[in-house]
Amino acid sequence: MHGYANPKRFLALATWLTPLLLVSGLVLTGGALAWGLAVVPPDRLMGETVRILFVHVPTAWLGMGGWSAIAISSAVYLIWRHPLAALAARATALPGAVFTAVCLATGSIWGRPTWGTWWEWDGRLTSMLVLLFLYFGYMALTQAAEREGISPRIPAIFGLVGAINIPIINRSVVWWNSLHQPPSITVGKSAIDPEFLVPLLVAVLGFSLMFGGVVLARMRALLAETQAEARLRRKAMEAV
């Protein structure tokens, strides 16, 4: 894995992997959403609103997964000082925030007919909202590290500390009384009917592939920007 910390090797891999992930993700996601919207029958209890499941669950998963990736990349940066690790964390933050926001929005839309309210300050919803604010804080710190000269270790430490919220989100419906339903999928078990589970898993895979493609595309763009700035600095020094 250390070999891919080399920018040239990373770019050689990402150049063909990015479109592969994006296209395959779009195909799987489109198929899963069409399946979920047009083929899957209404739920016995929730009726047609159950179809939000095919967007809400994948975006919730990737909101948490995105921050987990930030935490792992931050740890790699702090331990081995790999600049691409910091770049990976930066590239993950924006799509992670977008998916978290979509999760909160679809959850609110789903909650109105199901719970009778758009919002409730229970453990799962509140901890997910905290995750969105953590993303905003992380992006602000990375911008400060880039433009204001603060140490890049600060956003990396923030990325690690923020990971405390991930198990809180995951276990919130178990630890506290919540309007949100308990975990439907656990290790080796599922409370979801196969009619819903199969397209849901396809949607999760499709969204995940798209997420990975977007992160790689953003890493390539950030790396190109960094290299361009380095070339400009060298030319400026040569001119002096």
C-alpha positions in Angstrom: 0.0 0.0 0.0 2.9 2.4 0.7 3.7 2.2 -3.0 0.5 4.1 -3.9 1.6 7.0 -1.7 3.7 7.9 -4.7 1.6 10.5 -6.7 2.6 9.0 -10.1 1.6 5.5 -9.1 -1.6 6.8 -7.6 -2.5 8.7 -10.7 -1.8 5.7 -12.9 -4.3 3.7 -10.9 -6.9 6.5 -10.5 -6.9 7.5 -14.1 -8.7 4.3 -15.2 -10.3 3.4 -11.8 -12.3 6.7 -11.5 -14.5 6.3 -14.6 -14.9 2.6 -13.9 -16.3 3.3 -10.4 -18.4 6.2 -11.6 -20.0 4.4 -14.5 -20.6 1.1 -12.7 -22.0 3.0 -9.7 -24.4 5.0 -11.9 -25.6 1.9 -13.6 -26.1 -0.1 -10.3 -27.7 2.9 -8.6 -30.0 3.7 -11.5 -31.1 0.0 -11.7 -31.6 -0.3 -8.0 -33.7 2.9 -7.8 -35.8 1.9 -10.8 -36.3 -1.5 -9.1 -37.2 0.0 -5.8 -39.6 2.7 -7.3 -41.3 0.6 -10.0 -41.1 -3.1 -9.0 -41.0 -3.4 -5.2 -44.5 -3.5 -3.7 -45.7 -1.0 -1.0 -44.9 -2.0 2.5 -47.7 -3.4 4.6 -47.2 -0.8 7.3 -45.4 2.2 5.7 -47.1 2.0 2.3 -45.4 3.9 -0.6 -43.1 5.9 1.8 -40.9 2.8 2.2 -39.4 3.6 -1.2 -37.3 6.4 0.4 -35.4 3.5 2.0 -33.4 3.0 -1.2 -31.9 6.5 -0.9 -31.9 7.1 2.8 -30.1 3.9 3.9 -27.2 4.2 1.4 -26.6 7.9 2.1 -26.7 7.2 5.9 -24.1 4.4 5.4 -21.9 6.6 3.3 -22.2 9.6 5.6 -20.7 7.4 8.4 -18.4 5.6 6.0 -17.0 8.9 4.7 -16.0 10.1 8.2 -14.5 6.6 8.9 -12.3 7.1 5.8 -11.3 10.6 7.0 -10.3 9.1 10.4 -8.2 6.3 8.8 -6.6 8.7 6.3 -5.8 11.1 9.2 -4.2 8.4 11.2 -2.1 7.4 8.2 -1.0 11.0 7.8 -0.2 11.5 11.4 1.8 8.2 11.7 3.6 8.1 8.3 3.3 11.7 7.0 2.0 10.6 3.6 0.7 13.7 1.9 -1.7 11.7 -0.2 -3.4 10.5 3.0 -4.2 14.1 3.9 -5.4 14.7 0.3 -7.7 11.6 0.6 -9.3 13.0 3.7 -9.8 16.4 2.1 -11.3 14.8 -1.0 -13.7 12.7 1.1 -15.1 15.5 3.2 -17.4 17.3 0.7 -19.1 14.1 -0.7 -19.4 12.8 2.8 -21.1 16.0 3.9 -23.4 15.9 0.9 -24.5 12.3 1.6 -25.0 13.1 5.2 -27.3 16.1 4.3 -29.2 13.9 1.9 -29.6 11.3 4.6 -31.0 13.9 7.0 -33.3 15.4 4.3 -34.8 12.0 3.2 -35.1 10.9 6.9 -37.1 14.1 7.6 -39.3 13.5 4.6 -39.8 9.9 5.6 -40.5 10.9 9.3 -43.3 13.2 8.5 -45.9 10.6 7.4 -44.3 7.8 9.5 -43.8 9.6 12.9 -46.1 12.6 12.3 -43.2 15.1 12.6 -40.4 16.4 10.4 -37.8 16.3 13.2 -37.3 14.8 16.7 -34.3 15.4 18.9 -33.6 11.8 19.6 -30.2 10.0 19.6 -30.0 8.9 16.0 -31.2 12.1 14.4 -29.2 14.4 16.7 -25.9 12.4 16.3 -26.3 12.4 12.5 -26.8 16.2 12.6 -23.6 16.4 14.7 -21.9 14.5 12.0 -22.9 17.1 9.4 -21.5 19.8 11.6 -18.3 17.8 12.0 -17.9 17.7 8.2 -18.4 21.5 8.0 -15.8 22.0 10.8 -13.3 19.7 9.1 -13.6 21.4 5.8 -13.1 24.8 7.5 -10.0 23.5 9.2 -8.5 22.1 5.9 -9.2 25.5 4.2 -7.4 27.2 7.1 -4.5 24.8 6.8 -4.2 25.5 3.1 -4.7 29.3 3.1 -3.9 30.5 6.6 -0.8 28.4 7.3 -2.1 26.5 10.4 -0.5 23.0 10.9 -2.1 20.3 8.7 -1.9 18.1 11.8 -4.8 20.0 13.3 -7.5 18.9 10.8 -6.0 15.4 11.0 -6.4 15.3 14.8 -9.9 16.7 14.4 -10.7 13.9 11.9 -9.6 11.3 14.5 -11.4 12.8 17.4 -14.6 13.2 15.3 -14.7 9.5 14.7 -16.0 9.1 18.3 -19.4 10.1 16.9 -19.6 7.1 14.5 -20.2 4.4 17.1 -22.6 6.8 18.8 -24.7 7.0 15.6 -24.5 3.3 15.1 -25.6 2.3 18.6 -27.9 5.3 19.4 -31.1 3.4 18.7 -30.0 0.7 21.1 -28.7 2.9 23.9 -31.6 5.4 24.0 -35.4 5.4 23.5 -35.8 6.5 20.0 -38.5 7.1 17.3 -36.1 5.6 14.8 -36.4 1.9 14.2 -33.8 -0.4 15.7 -31.1 -1.9 13.4 -32.7 -3.9 10.6 -29.4 -5.5 9.4 -26.9 -7.0 11.8 -24.1 -9.5 11.4 -25.7 -12.6 9.8 -29.2 -11.4 10.3 -31.8 -9.2 8.5 -35.3 -8.1 9.5 -35.9 -6.8 6.0 -38.0 -8.8 3.5 -35.9 -10.1 0.6 -38.1 -8.2 -1.8 -36.7 -5.0 -0.3 -33.3 -6.3 0.9 -31.9 -7.3 -2.5 -32.5 -3.9 -4.3 -31.4 -2.1 -1.1 -28.0 -3.9 -1.2 -27.6 -3.2 -4.9 -28.4 0.5 -4.1 -25.8 0.5 -1.3 -23.2 -1.0 -3.6 -24.0 1.5 -6.4 -23.9 4.5 -4.2 -20.6 3.3 -2.7 -19.0 2.9 -6.1 -20.1 6.4 -7.1 -18.8 7.7 -3.8 -15.4 6.1 -4.4 -15.3 7.5 -7.9 -16.1 11.0 -6.8 -13.4 10.8 -4.0 -10.8 9.7 -6.6 -11.8 12.4 -9.0 -11.5 15.0 -6.2 -8.1 13.6 -5.2 -6.8 13.9 -8.8 -8.1 17.5 -9.0 -6.5 18.4 -5.6 -3.2 16.8 -6.5 -3.1 18.6 -9.9 -3.8 21.9 -8.1 -1.0 21.2 -5.5 1.4 20.3 -8.3 0.5 23.4 -10.3 1.1 25.6 -7.2 4.4 23.9 -6.6 5.5 24.6 -10.2 4.5 28.3 -9.9 6.5 28.7 -6.6 9.6 27.1 -8.3 9.2 29.5 -11.3 8.8 32.5 -8.9 12.0 31.5 -7.0 13.9 31.1 -10.3 12.8 34.5 -11.5 14.1 36.1 -8.3 
